[in-house]
């Protein structure tokens, strides 16, 4: 059996790596969502940003957009970034 | 019963590059490749935009009634929401791995992974009404506040998406069974459309979880 480099292992298991990252980001968000008393607004903004980072990881890895036509990538990631930015803007403005 | 996977394994290695080169994103044939077809992506982007409107509505109302929304959010269990998030993510993982497996001709593995996705989806579907029942028992009905009205409405619409996604996974399971060596272009398109819908349901939940359970 050929020895595989770390990069090869990651490349072969990229979907599992994405899943582990998504679960880790969920854990970080869950921790931030617990009341720690201070910096509530900052924690909320990080939680919203992380939610959209997760959306993008799902798109990039699970939905295979990393291989997709540039126009679809722009549409998907552009829309996710737009909605995420608007939500953070609303949170800060109202 | 013969092990069809081992029977196809030898031919897969030889034939997959020829038969599946059109549909394997690991080696996309051109810059124009998309998973599934444009129709599903128009639907995905439209559905996500509609939910974007709901997310914005939630935050606008939250800004007008911060106390009500804070109390509502504190009445929910973030741990319960996080567990449901892991169910959704694991179901998506199974679907993504199933698509990869079927492209490599590992039909039985793909079918097992789709069953795994179905079990995770079922866990989510069972968990949600239990969670709702607990909140209703605690007096947090949909008429209690704008927070709970939006909570039941949006998590309910999302649950309908999950139920449809479960039907899609069942259809994918049947479709995968008919794949020989590697999916035809038509089969690949069908499988990728269904998988993309499942991932849409997953990503919508990522934002719902953040908004209802975590935003303070």
Interface residues (C-beta under 8 A of the other chain):
Chain A: X15 X16 X19 X22 X23 X26 X27 X29 X30 X32 X33 X34 X35 X40 X43 X44 X47 X48 X50 X51 X52 X54 X55 X58 X59 X61 X62 X63 X64 X65 X67 X68 X69 X70 X72 X75 X76 X79 X80 X83 X86 X87 X90 X91 X93 X94
Chain B: X25 X26 X28 X31 X32 X33 X34 X35 X41 X44 X45 X48 X49 X52 X55 X56 X59 X60 X62 X63 X64 X74 X78 X79 X81 X82 X85 X86 X89 X90 X92 X93 X95 X96 X97 X99 X100 X192 X195 X196 X199 X202 X203 X206 X207 X209 X210 X211 X213 X214 X215 X216
